[in-house]
């Protein structure tokens, strides 16, 4: 007869406990990774939103400056 793990309950129990701990650890790692990805995603969105806001302000400022320059005739004086 072959040797079976079922004939050694302590060894079988240890393997089962080890497997369960590995599975739980894996699930926890996956959960942590998902949380980290979520945090990075939200941080990226906030950064992108901030950059878009700064871009809008800068564009508005440049448009305003151009209007001032055109209205004052600076371009004619420079050219």
Protein Blocks (a to p, Z undefined) as FASTA:
>chain_A
ZZdfklmmmlmmmmmmmmmmmmmmmmmmmmmmmmmmmmmmmmmmmmmmmmmmmmmmmmmm
mmmmmmmmmmnommmmmZZ
